[in-house]
Each structure stands twice: as structure tokens, then as C-alpha cells.
């Protein structure tokens, strides 16, 4: 399987959740797949000091920051073509809700970045699986509407998914929701209290389920 992994920056508070991103890449490689990393070439909403939680007086770029996790091997999301890949995967992190869309500020009325939305829609139209970890299922519900996903058991987020036209399934670590109609696989990850080994298990469960859907 050849997967495209979309990152929302670097760091849980304002970008991609690093454990989820790395464990997703590890799970793909461990199970015989390959991946290419993408990120939108846009400014971060803001920059957070990950020690204090305070906002910093500086600006950063999502693509440039995501390149830290990708070790420089990354492309702007405008280069993504669904026909070149077997699947599309979104690790979580607050950057998904701040940089890929505005869910962190606008809730279910959020706006989704145009390039991110097109990546999701083109993959869906092509009949290829999409994986989403942690908060990322909200992104899919906002774009596609009638999807079945999990964000663990967070009541507020569950209510928003339902408001967006989606269906929610409560899941624990190591469990995934597989929407076979829409070819979507989701897992809760850090939407629940978690250790890094539980994140690794969730990421691998998503990847293995996606591989099953692709037949690879």
C-alpha cells in the first residue's frame, strides 16, 4: 500500500500530534507499505509554547513545521493526486482543528481549507480509503457529512459530528470504526487518555484496516 499522510504542522497544541504522526508512519512501514508526507503551505493559526501553553508572538508555516517530522521529505498538499496513492491518512493534533480547518474556533460551522477539502473529496470520489486519528474525524464529517466515525467518547465532539450529519461509534484504544460504505477508518488516540504504546496500537489498527480495504 502506498499512503499519503497529511500533517497539520508540528506539535500537539498548534500542529500535528507528533506521536500519532510518527506511529502512523511506523505502522505503514512495519506492515510493508510506503508513504509520502504532505502538508498545506499556509500560515499556522498561531504558535503555542508547549511548555507553558501560552501563545507566542511569532508566526510559522504549516508546511515548514511539518517538514521537521518528515525529515524534510515533504510536499505541499497542492501536489497531492488521489490517483497516485492507495489511501489518505490524517493524524490528529490541534493543528487539524486550527490549520486544516477552523473547528477549534467555530465548532461545526467551521471552514475547511480549500486544498484540504479537495484532497478529501478527490480521494472519496476515487473510491479510496481515508484514515483519521484523534480529532481528524471531525474534518471528514465536515466535508463529507454522512460518515460513521469515532472520536472515543468525548460528548461535545460527538454532538458536533452528529450535527454535521455523521454517526458516531464509541471506541476504546485498539479499536477502530470502519465505515465500509465511505471507506473511512478512524480511531480515538489522544481523544482518550493514552500512553504512547496505545497510540502505536491505534495507528496500527487504522493502517491494517485500511490495507484490508485496499486489498493490499
C-alpha positions as CSV (number, residue, x, y, z in Angstrom):
1,X,0.0,0.0,0.0
2,X,1.2,3.5,-0.8
3,X,-0.3,6.1,1.5
4,X,-0.4,9.8,1.6
5,X,-0.1,11.2,5.2
6,X,-1.2,14.8,5.8
7,X,0.3,16.7,8.7
8,X,-1.0,19.9,10.2
9,X,2.3,21.3,11.5
10,X,4.5,20.1,14.3
11,X,3.3,19.8,17.9
12,X,0.0,18.9,19.6
13,X,-1.1,22.3,20.6
14,X,-0.7,24.1,17.3
15,X,0.1,21.4,14.7
16,X,0.3,17.7,14.1
17,X,0.3,15.4,17.1
18,X,3.9,14.0,16.8
19,X,3.3,10.6,18.4
20,X,0.3,10.0,16.2
21,X,2.2,11.1,13.1
22,X,5.2,9.0,13.8
23,X,3.3,6.0,14.8
24,X,1.2,6.2,11.6
25,X,4.3,6.2,9.5
26,X,5.9,3.4,11.5
27,X,2.7,1.3,11.2
28,X,2.7,1.8,7.4
29,X,6.4,0.8,7.1
30,X,6.1,-2.1,9.6
31,X,3.2,-3.6,7.6
32,X,5.0,-3.4,4.3
33,X,3.6,-0.2,2.9
34,X,5.2,3.1,1.8
35,X,4.1,6.7,2.4
36,X,4.6,10.2,1.2
37,X,4.1,13.2,3.5
38,X,2.1,16.3,2.6
39,X,1.0,19.5,4.4
40,X,-0.8,22.6,3.3
41,X,1.6,25.5,2.5
42,X,-0.3,28.0,4.8
43,X,0.5,30.1,7.9
44,X,-0.3,28.4,11.2
45,X,-3.2,30.0,13.1
46,X,-0.8,30.7,15.9
47,X,2.2,29.4,17.7
48,X,2.0,27.9,21.2
49,X,4.8,27.5,23.7
50,X,4.4,23.8,24.5
51,X,5.9,24.2,28.0
52,X,3.6,27.0,29.2
53,X,0.7,26.7,26.9
54,X,0.9,30.4,26.1
55,X,0.6,31.9,22.7
56,X,3.9,33.2,21.3
57,X,4.5,36.4,19.3
58,X,5.8,34.8,16.2
59,X,4.4,33.2,13.0
60,X,5.2,29.8,11.4
61,X,4.3,27.9,8.3
62,X,2.4,24.6,8.4
63,X,4.5,23.0,5.6
64,X,7.8,24.2,7.1
65,X,6.9,23.0,10.5
66,X,5.6,19.6,9.3
67,X,8.9,19.1,7.5
68,X,10.5,18.7,10.9
69,X,8.6,15.4,11.4
70,X,9.1,14.4,7.8
71,X,12.9,15.0,8.0
72,X,12.5,17.4,5.1
73,X,10.9,14.8,2.8
74,X,7.5,16.5,2.3
75,X,5.5,18.1,-0.4
76,X,2.8,20.8,-0.4
77,X,-0.7,19.4,-0.4
78,X,-1.4,21.0,-3.7
79,X,0.8,18.3,-5.2
80,X,-1.4,15.5,-3.9
81,X,-3.2,13.4,-6.5
82,X,-5.5,10.7,-5.4
83,X,-4.6,8.6,-8.4
84,X,-1.1,8.2,-7.2
85,X,-2.0,6.7,-3.8
86,X,-4.0,3.8,-2.3
87,X,-5.1,5.8,0.8
88,X,-5.1,9.1,2.6
89,X,-4.4,9.4,6.3
90,X,-4.8,12.3,8.7
91,X,-3.0,12.0,12.1
92,X,-4.6,14.3,14.8
93,X,-3.4,17.3,16.9
94,X,-4.9,20.7,17.4
95,X,-3.4,21.8,14.2
96,X,-6.1,19.8,12.4
97,X,-8.7,21.9,14.1
98,X,-6.8,25.2,13.8
99,X,-4.8,24.9,10.5
100,X,-6.6,22.4,8.3
101,X,-10.0,23.8,9.4
102,X,-11.4,26.2,11.9
103,X,-13.2,23.7,14.1
104,X,-11.3,24.8,17.3
105,X,-12.9,28.2,16.9
106,X,-16.1,27.8,15.0
107,X,-17.2,24.3,16.0
108,X,-19.4,22.5,13.5
109,X,-19.8,25.7,11.5
110,X,-16.1,25.6,10.7
111,X,-14.4,26.4,7.4
112,X,-12.1,23.7,5.8
113,X,-9.0,24.8,3.9
114,X,-9.8,24.6,0.2
115,X,-6.8,22.3,-0.6
116,X,-7.5,20.0,2.3
117,X,-11.2,19.7,1.3
118,X,-10.2,18.9,-2.3
119,X,-7.8,16.2,-1.1
120,X,-10.6,14.6,0.9
121,X,-13.2,14.9,-1.9
122,X,-10.9,13.6,-4.6
123,X,-9.9,10.6,-2.6
124,X,-13.5,9.8,-1.7
125,X,-14.6,10.2,-5.4
126,X,-11.8,7.8,-6.4
127,X,-13.2,5.2,-4.0
128,X,-10.0,5.0,-1.9
129,X,-9.8,4.7,1.9
130,X,-9.3,7.6,4.2
131,X,-7.9,7.2,7.7
132,X,-8.4,9.7,10.5
133,X,-6.9,9.7,14.0
134,X,-7.9,11.6,17.2
135,X,-9.8,14.9,16.3
136,X,-9.4,14.4,12.5
137,X,-12.7,12.6,12.0
138,X,-14.4,15.9,12.5
139,X,-12.7,17.1,9.4
140,X,-14.2,14.2,7.4
141,X,-17.7,14.8,8.9
142,X,-17.5,18.5,7.9
143,X,-16.5,17.7,4.3
144,X,-18.4,14.5,3.6
145,X,-21.4,14.7,6.1
146,X,-22.9,11.3,6.3
147,X,-20.0,9.3,7.6
148,X,-19.6,6.9,10.5
149,X,-16.6,7.7,12.7
150,X,-15.2,7.6,16.3
151,X,-13.6,10.2,18.5
152,X,-13.6,7.9,21.5
153,X,-16.3,9.2,23.9
154,X,-15.9,13.0,24.0
155,X,-19.5,14.1,24.4
156,X,-19.1,17.6,22.9
157,X,-17.3,16.4,19.8
158,X,-19.7,13.5,19.4
159,X,-22.6,16.0,19.4
160,X,-20.9,18.1,16.7
161,X,-20.3,15.1,14.5
162,X,-24.0,14.2,14.7
163,X,-24.9,17.9,14.0
164,X,-22.7,17.6,10.8
165,X,-24.8,14.6,9.7
166,X,-22.4,11.9,10.8
167,X,-22.8,8.9,13.0
168,X,-20.6,8.2,16.0
169,X,-19.4,4.9,17.5
170,X,-17.8,4.8,20.9
171,X,-14.4,3.0,20.8
172,X,-11.5,2.3,23.1
173,X,-7.8,2.0,22.4
174,X,-7.0,-0.7,19.8
175,X,-10.5,-0.4,18.3
176,X,-11.4,1.3,15.1
177,X,-14.6,2.3,13.4
178,X,-14.7,1.1,9.8
179,X,-17.3,2.9,7.6
180,X,-17.3,0.4,4.7
181,X,-19.7,2.5,2.6
182,X,-17.4,5.5,2.6
183,X,-14.2,3.6,3.1
184,X,-13.3,5.6,6.2
185,X,-11.3,4.2,9.2
186,X,-11.0,6.1,12.4
187,X,-9.5,5.6,15.9
188,X,-9.6,7.7,19.1
189,X,-5.9,8.0,20.0
190,X,-5.4,11.1,22.3
191,X,-9.1,11.9,22.4
192,X,-8.8,9.4,25.2
193,X,-6.1,9.3,27.9
194,X,-3.3,7.3,26.3
195,X,0.2,6.0,26.6
196,X,2.5,6.1,23.5
197,X,2.1,2.3,23.2
198,X,-1.7,2.8,23.0
199,X,-1.2,5.4,20.3
200,X,1.0,2.9,18.4
201,X,-1.7,0.3,18.7
202,X,-4.4,2.7,17.4
203,X,-2.3,3.8,14.5
204,X,-1.5,0.2,13.5
205,X,-5.2,-0.8,13.8
206,X,-6.1,2.0,11.4
207,X,-3.3,1.1,8.9
208,X,-4.2,-2.6,9.0
209,X,-7.9,-1.9,8.4
210,X,-7.0,0.4,5.5
211,X,-4.8,-2.2,4.0
212,X,-7.7,-4.7,4.3
213,X,-10.0,-2.2,2.4
214,X,-7.4,-1.7,-0.3
215,X,-6.7,-5.4,-0.6
216,X,-3.0,-4.8,-0.1
